[in-house]
Amino acid sequence: MATFKLTEALIEQIQGLIEAQQGDALVALFEDYHFADIAEIIDELSVEEATYLIKLLDSEKTSDILTELDEYLRESILSNLSAQEIASEINELDTDDAADMIADLPQEMVQQVIQSLDDKEHAQDIVDLLRYDEDSAGGLMAKELVKVNENWTVAKCVREMRIQAEHVTRVHSIYVVDDHDVLKGRLSLKDLLTTSTKTHIADIYIPKVDFVHVNETPEGVARIMSKYDLEAIPVVDEAHRLVGRITIDDIVDVIREEAEKDYQLAAGLSSDVEADDNILDLTKARIPWLFLGLLGGIGAAAIMGGFESLMKDHAMLFFFSPLIAAMAGNVGVQSSAIVVQALASEGLRGTMSQRLLKEVVLSLLNGSLLGGLLLLVTWVWKGNILTSMAISLSLVSVTLFAGIIGTFIPIFLHKRGVDPAIATGPFITTSNDIFGILIYFSIAKLILGI
């Protein structure tokens, strides 16, 4: 299949067909398109044009298209559909995707859609999922899975699996339960195929199976699935009963969303926003950290004002203050980024003191190399050895301080239950700028004897 490429000409062609109400031509055009490609096209259309296409195309395709759309656009399209039309889309979706879509609707519309679903068992499964917190394994899981009873024979197991598989898009694992639906283990397809049809499942199933509880966080599920290289993982309730499963495609979405959140925190955004959000929301997300930066700048200026006489006699110090401040911010962000990444993947080893000792050694090594180079440059440039030594020693001291702060703060925040990703942004940069300037001029004053 040729790689899809979205072009302006294609968008104009589709908009022209929509305007002319050429439904048959549009259906024919989209016949061989993957639903993800159609979703990419719809993202470029107006809400009215997008709604027209969703109503025009078959629900078997449009249900998948809706799951791929931007949340804001999907909500806008759904608001233009009737409860029966939304139910037609929901009928084609797995329970986890259906629950996610319904959760965005007004409560009154949710009830109407649920009542309009043809498959009442499917409807009940969706209602069950809606009871869970969206930021939990229960809110992430799907009800579709293949499970067999430990008391069944292999022959009955195969018959029941055929019936269950009709409702499962992809069979990753076969789970074994007892008469109360308590998860007992998993079943190897090879053992199932090579064992006598009269053998009981209890005699051949594998007791060892990885699982998560319904209240586990999505990030926790992602760590477990990543660690054990799982394509799917079963979910159990407080009584250890099998209630659903989470597949790798859902976890990929979790990892992407978490990465986007951490990136925004590191960039100094206080809430989750997108480029298409309105100006007020974008301003609210940016202004807190910008205000912190403003206070930091005022603080740095105040500190420099306290050393005004020093700068009058040694103007060279003024020209290197941006370098010192920038180096403090850079080193702090580097140190905190490494620690935050390790915390996120649970790869941080050793105690706090061990981490700080390692950072001290690393900062001293980097600071000494950079400080030595700076000493040589400033001495050759200006010929003043004392001033050059003050600048270089300040660089070493600032690098050491910034490295320690960049290591300590994320670990401290993590232990207090605060997302450590916040430490890689303006918080570290601003604090290190202020203390970097203070250290710089204090050392310079000490060495130059003023």
C-alpha positions in Angstrom: 0.0 0.0 0.0 1.4 3.4 -1.0 2.2 5.8 1.8 -0.6 8.4 2.4 0.4 12.0 1.9 -1.9 14.8 2.9 -1.9 17.6 0.4 -3.6 20.9 0.0 -5.0 19.8 -3.4 -6.6 16.8 -1.7 -8.2 18.9 1.0 -9.6 21.3 -1.6 -11.0 18.4 -3.6 -12.8 17.0 -0.6 -14.1 20.4 0.5 -15.4 20.8 -3.1 -17.2 17.5 -3.0 -18.7 18.2 0.4 -20.0 21.6 -0.8 -21.5 20.0 -3.9 -23.0 17.2 -1.7 -21.3 14.5 -3.8 -21.8 11.7 -1.3 -21.2 8.8 -3.7 -17.9 10.4 -4.9 -16.7 10.9 -1.4 -17.5 7.3 -0.3 -15.6 6.0 -3.4 -12.7 8.3 -2.6 -12.4 7.1 1.0 -13.0 3.4 0.2 -9.3 2.4 0.3 -8.1 5.0 2.9 -7.1 3.8 6.3 -9.2 5.3 9.1 -6.1 7.0 10.5 -5.5 8.8 7.2 -9.2 9.9 7.0 -8.8 11.2 10.6 -5.8 13.2 9.4 -7.9 14.7 6.6 -10.8 15.5 8.9 -8.5 17.4 11.3 -8.1 19.9 8.5 -11.8 20.4 7.9 -14.3 22.6 9.6 -16.7 21.0 12.2 -19.6 21.2 9.8 -17.6 19.5 7.0 -16.2 16.8 9.4 -19.8 16.1 10.7 -21.0 15.7 7.2 -18.3 13.0 6.5 -19.0 11.2 9.7 -22.7 10.9 8.9 -21.9 9.9 5.4 -19.5 7.1 5.9 -20.2 3.7 7.4 -20.0 3.4 11.2 -17.6 0.5 11.0 -15.0 3.0 9.6 -16.1 6.2 11.3 -16.0 4.7 14.8 -12.3 4.2 14.4 -11.9 7.6 12.8 -13.5 9.3 15.8 -11.0 7.6 18.2 -8.1 9.1 16.2 -9.4 12.7 16.2 -8.3 15.5 18.5 -10.5 15.5 21.6 -11.8 19.0 21.0 -12.8 18.2 17.4 -14.4 14.9 18.4 -16.5 16.6 21.1 -17.7 19.2 18.5 -18.7 16.5 16.0 -20.5 14.4 18.6 -22.5 17.5 19.7 -23.9 17.5 16.2 -25.0 13.9 16.3 -28.1 12.4 17.8 -28.0 9.8 20.6 -28.9 7.1 18.0 -26.1 8.2 15.7 -23.6 8.2 18.5 -24.8 4.7 19.6 -24.2 3.4 16.1 -20.5 4.5 16.4 -20.2 3.1 19.9 -21.6 -0.3 18.8 -18.5 -0.8 16.6 -15.9 0.1 19.3 -14.2 -1.9 22.0 -15.4 -1.1 25.5 -12.4 1.0 26.5 -12.6 3.3 23.4 -16.4 3.4 23.8 -16.2 4.5 27.4 -13.6 7.1 26.6 -15.8 8.6 23.9 -19.0 8.5 26.0 -17.2 10.1 29.0 -16.8 13.4 27.1 -20.6 13.7 26.6 -23.1 15.5 28.8 -24.6 13.2 31.5 -28.1 13.4 29.9 -26.7 12.4 26.5 -24.7 9.5 28.1 -27.9 8.0 29.4 -29.6 8.3 26.0 -26.7 6.8 24.1 -26.5 3.8 26.6 -30.2 3.2 26.2 -29.8 3.3 22.4 -27.2 0.6 22.2 -28.4 -2.6 20.6 -26.0 -4.9 22.5 -27.1 -4.7 26.2 -24.2 -6.7 27.4 -21.9 -4.3 25.6 -23.8 -1.4 27.2 -23.4 -2.8 30.7 -19.6 -3.3 30.1 -19.3 0.4 29.1 -21.3 1.5 32.2 -19.0 -0.6 34.4 -15.9 1.1 32.9 -17.4 4.5 33.4 -17.4 3.9 37.2 -13.6 3.8 37.3 -11.3 6.9 37.6 -9.9 7.7 34.1 -6.5 7.9 35.7 -6.5 4.3 36.8 -6.0 0.8 35.3 -9.8 0.3 35.6 -10.4 3.4 33.4 -7.8 2.3 30.9 -8.8 -1.4 30.5 -11.2 -3.0 28.0 -13.6 -5.8 28.8 -13.0 -7.8 25.7 -10.7 -10.8 26.5 -10.6 -14.6 26.3 -10.9 -16.4 29.6 -11.5 -20.1 30.3 -12.5 -22.0 33.5 -9.9 -24.2 35.2 -12.5 -27.0 35.4 -13.2 -27.2 31.7 -11.8 -29.9 29.5 -9.6 -28.9 26.5 -12.5 -29.7 24.2 -15.0 -27.4 26.0 -12.3 -24.8 26.3 -11.8 -24.6 22.5 -15.6 -24.4 21.9 -15.9 -21.5 24.4 -12.9 -19.7 23.0 -14.3 -19.7 19.5 -17.5 -18.0 20.9 -15.5 -15.4 22.9 -13.0 -14.6 20.1 -15.8 -13.3 17.9 -16.0 -10.2 20.2 -12.2 -9.8 20.6 -10.3 -7.9 17.9 -7.0 -9.4 18.8 -6.3 -12.4 21.2 -3.1 -11.7 23.1 -3.5 -14.2 25.9 -5.8 -16.8 27.3 -6.6 -16.3 30.9 -7.7 -19.0 33.4 -10.2 -18.3 36.1 -12.1 -20.4 38.7 -15.8 -20.6 39.2 -15.8 -17.1 40.9 -13.8 -15.5 38.1 -10.7 -15.2 40.3 -7.6 -15.1 38.1 -5.6 -18.3 38.4 -3.1 -18.1 35.5 -2.7 -18.2 31.8 -3.0 -20.9 29.1 -0.3 -21.7 26.5 -1.8 -22.1 23.0 0.9 -24.7 22.4 -0.2 -26.8 25.4 -3.9 -26.4 24.3 -3.1 -27.7 20.8 -0.9 -30.6 21.9 -2.9 -31.9 24.8 -5.7 -34.5 24.8 -9.2 -33.0 24.4 -10.3 -34.8 27.7 -7.6 -33.1 29.8 -8.8 -30.5 32.3 -7.4 -27.0 32.0 -6.4 -27.1 35.7 -3.8 -29.7 34.7 -2.1 -27.7 32.0 -2.4 -23.9 32.8 0.5 -21.8 33.9 0.0 -20.3 37.4 2.5 -17.5 36.9 0.9 -14.5 35.3 1.6 -10.8 35.6 -1.4 -8.6 36.5 -2.4 -5.2 37.8 -5.1 -4.0 40.1 -7.9 -1.7 39.0 -6.6 1.2 41.1 -3.1 1.0 39.7 -2.0 4.3 38.0 -1.5 4.3 34.2 2.2 5.1 34.7 2.5 2.1 37.0 0.9 -0.1 34.3 3.2 1.3 31.7 6.3 0.5 33.9 5.2 -3.1 34.5 4.4 -3.8 30.8 7.7 -2.2 29.7 9.7 -4.1 32.3 8.3 -7.5 31.3 7.8 -6.7 27.6 4.1 -7.5 27.6 1.6 -6.9 24.8 -1.3 -7.1 27.2 -1.9 -7.4 30.9 -4.9 -8.6 32.9 -6.6 -6.4 35.4 -8.1 -7.7 38.7 -10.4 -6.1 41.3 -10.0 -6.2 45.1 -11.1 -9.8 45.2 -8.6 -10.8 42.5 -11.4 -11.4 40.0 -10.5 -10.9 36.4 -12.3 -7.7 35.2 -10.5 -6.7 32.0 -7.2 -6.3 30.2 -5.0 -3.5 29.0 -3.2 -3.7 25.6 0.0 -2.1 24.4 -1.7 0.4 22.2 -3.3 2.0 25.2 0.0 2.1 27.0 1.7 3.8 24.1 -0.9 6.6 24.4 -0.2 6.9 28.2 3.6 7.1 27.6 3.1 9.8 24.9 0.7 11.8 27.1 3.1 11.6 30.1 6.0 12.7 27.9 4.1 15.6 26.6 3.1 16.6 30.1 6.7 16.4 31.3 7.9 18.4 28.3 5.4 21.1 29.0 6.4 21.2 32.7 10.0 21.5 31.7 9.2 24.3 29.3 7.4 26.2 32.1 3.7 25.5 31.4 1.6 25.0 34.5 -1.2 23.1 32.8 -1.8 20.8 29.8 -2.4 23.0 26.7 -2.2 22.7 22.9 -1.3 25.2 20.2 -5.0 25.4 19.1 -6.2 26.4 22.6 -7.6 29.9 23.1 -5.4 32.8 24.1 -6.8 32.9 27.7 -6.0 29.3 28.4 -2.5 29.6 26.9 -1.9 32.8 29.0 -3.1 31.0 32.2 -0.7 28.2 31.5 2.3 30.4 30.8 2.0 33.3 33.2 2.9 31.6 36.5 6.4 30.6 35.4 6.9 33.8 33.5 6.0 35.7 36.7 8.6 33.6 38.6 11.2 34.4 35.9 10.3 38.1 36.4 10.9 37.9 40.1 14.1 36.0 39.5 15.3 38.7 37.2 14.5 41.4 39.7 16.3 39.4 42.4 19.4 39.0 40.2 19.3 42.8 39.4 19.0 43.6 43.1 22.0 41.3 43.9 24.1 43.0 41.2 23.1 46.4 42.6 24.7 45.4 45.9 28.0 45.0 44.2 27.8 48.2 42.2 31.1 49.6 43.6 32.9 46.3 42.6 31.7 46.5 39.0 32.8 50.2 38.8 36.4 49.2 39.6 36.3 45.9 37.7 33.9 46.4 34.7 35.1 43.2 33.2 33.0 41.3 35.9 29.8 42.8 34.4 30.4 41.4 31.0 30.8 37.8 32.3 27.7 37.8 34.5 25.4 36.5 31.8 27.9 33.6 31.2 27.8 32.7 34.9 24.0 32.9 35.1 23.6 30.9 31.9 26.1 28.2 33.0 24.3 27.8 36.3 20.9 27.4 34.6 22.3 24.9 32.0 24.1 22.7 34.5 21.0 22.7 36.8 18.7 21.7 34.0 21.1 18.9 32.8 21.4 17.4 36.3 17.7 17.6 37.0 16.8 16.2 33.6 18.9 13.1 34.2 17.4 12.5 37.7 13.8 13.1 36.5 14.3 10.6 33.7 15.7 8.0 36.1 12.8 8.6 38.5 10.2 8.2 35.7 11.7 4.9 34.7 12.4 3.8 38.3 16.0 3.5 37.3 17.4 5.7 40.1 19.8 3.7 42.2 21.5 4.5 45.5 20.7 6.8 48.4 20.4 10.6 48.2 23.9 11.1 49.6 25.4 8.7 47.0 23.7 10.6 44.2 24.8 14.0 45.5 28.4 12.7 46.0 28.5 11.5 42.4 27.1 14.9 41.2 29.7 16.7 43.2 32.5 14.8 41.6 31.0 15.2 38.1 30.4 19.0 38.6 33.9 19.5 39.9 35.4 17.8 36.9 33.2 19.7 34.4 33.6 23.0 36.2 37.4 22.6 36.5 37.7 21.9 32.7 35.5 24.8 31.8 37.0 27.1 34.4 40.5 26.3 33.2 39.6 27.2 29.7 37.9 30.4 30.8 40.9 31.4 32.9 43.2 31.1 29.9 40.8 33.1 27.6 40.2 35.9 30.1 43.9 36.2 31.0 45.1 36.3 27.4 42.2 38.8 26.6 42.5 41.2 29.5 45.9 40.3 31.1 44.5 40.7 34.6 45.2 37.4 36.5 43.2 38.2 39.7 40.1 39.1 37.8 40.5 36.1 35.5 40.9 33.8 38.6 37.8 35.3 40.2 35.7 34.6 37.1 37.1 31.1 36.6 36.7 30.1 40.3 33.2 31.5 40.3 32.4 29.3 37.3 33.7 26.2 39.1 31.7 27.1 42.2 28.5 27.9 40.3 28.7 24.6 38.4 29.1 22.7 41.6 26.2 24.4 43.3 23.9 24.1 40.3 24.7 20.4 39.9 23.8 19.7 43.6 20.6 21.7 43.4 19.6 20.1 40.1 20.1 16.6 41.7 18.6 17.4 45.1 15.4 19.2 44.1 13.8 16.5 41.8 14.5 13.7 44.4 13.1 15.9 47.2 9.9 16.7 45.1 9.5 13.0 44.2 9.6 12.0 47.9 7.0 14.7 48.7 4.6 13.3 46.0 5.2 16.2 43.6 5.9 15.6 39.9 9.7 16.0 39.7 9.5 17.1 36.0 8.6 20.6 37.3 12.3 20.8 38.5 13.7 20.7 34.9 12.0 24.0 33.9 12.1 27.6 35.0 12.2 26.7 38.7 15.7 25.3 38.5 16.9 27.9 35.9 15.6 30.9 37.9 16.9 29.7 41.2 20.3 28.9 39.8 20.5 32.2 38.0 19.9 34.1 41.3 22.3 32.1 43.4 24.8 31.9 40.5 25.0 35.7 40.4 25.3 35.9 44.2 28.2 33.3 44.3 29.9 35.0 41.4 30.1 38.5 42.9 30.8 37.2 46.4 33.8 35.3 45.2 35.0 38.2 43.1 34.8 40.5 46.0 36.7 38.1 48.2 39.5 37.5 45.7 39.8 41.1 44.6 39.8 42.4 48.2 37.1 45.0 47.8 
